[in-house]
Amino acid sequence: MNAVILCGGGGTRLWPLSRAAKPKQFAALLTEESLLRDTYRRLLRLIPSEKVYAIASPEFAELVAADLPELAGRIIVEPERRDTGPAMRFAAEVIAQVAPDEPMVFIPSDHYIGDEELFLKCLAMGECIVNQRKTFADIAIAPTFPSTGLGYTRIGEFVMCEDGIDAFEFRGHAEKPAYEVAKSYLEEGSYLWHANYYMGTPRVFIEVCDTYAPEILRGEKVSFDRVVTERMPASSMTIIKGTFPWSDVGTWDALHERLSSDNSNITRGNAILEDVKGSLVFSTAGRTVTVLGLENVVVVDTPDALLICRKDLAPRVKDLVRRLETEHPHLI
């Protein structure tokens, strides 16, 4: 199986560390290495290096090459940044030149995976599904809370179990619901978090894009989820239920949760905390950041911008970014 790491995405909710010119996948958030290198290292446990590719828009191609020099000659550069629909079709077309009917998987570059062994077993199961059932495969995650920032995959009848991992019929996709809807999904039990690990052959990826999403060929900026997944027949997909700890590391509070299972303080860089609880403090500017007498806050100090917010309001950082786009665009 070939793997293509998706290196796009803006990560605006992790501002000011994540910027338009260097978004979160190029930052060392979970380990001493970037999320992108973490992703590549994880894949090497299952897939040979020569079968791993990355796709990036022109503005990120040099960053990918610097972070993953091992992929020299296998970094696919899009003509321009146009979301996952055009990116995935373009990558499938490139891979089709060498392996049109061999399974391939798209892997986001910025995810946290808490049980790598189980994740890799899910990928291996997906490869078998593509080869044997002749459908797409996708991994969706058992939800742990009613998230409004993620898409949801609805599953149907049980299909198979392999090595303790269950697979189900696909019953539809729903994008980022309101809180009450997300809560009802969690209670209902047949909705899983969509994680965007699509598997199929390059030939079939191209066919479904051209059949159900002609706007991709017209050069439109569209997501694969909306223009392909939501339109193609349910019988075209098999869903693997992932029960491993997972996060798209989309917000500062989510990052703190992953770094601290007991809600203890987490610091990076030069930081001194006194009488502080449940907080995340990042200092990348070389200055010493001091925090006194606060609970559940996020402090991120960079050379040209400082963020201080309540941890529970961290998802609203994107609202600040919208204002900055108008008032201080040089900080985006």
Secondary structure, DSSP 8 states (H G I E B T S, - for coil): -EEEEE-----GGGTTTSBTTB-GGGS-SSSSS-HHHHHHHHHTTTS-GGGEEEEE-HHHHHHHHHH-GGGTT-EEE-SS---HHHHHHHHHHHHHTT-TTS-EEEEESS-EES-HHHHHHHHHHHHHHHHHT-SEEEEEE--SS--SSS-EEEEEEEEEEETTEEEEEEEEEE-S--HHHHHHHHHHS-EEEE----EE-HHHHHHHHHHH-GGGTTT----HIIIIITTS-GGGEEEEEE-S-EE---SHHHHHHHH-TT---EEESSEEEES-BS-EEEE-SSS-EEEES-BSEEEEE-SS-EEEEEGGGGGGHHHHHHHHHHH-GGG-
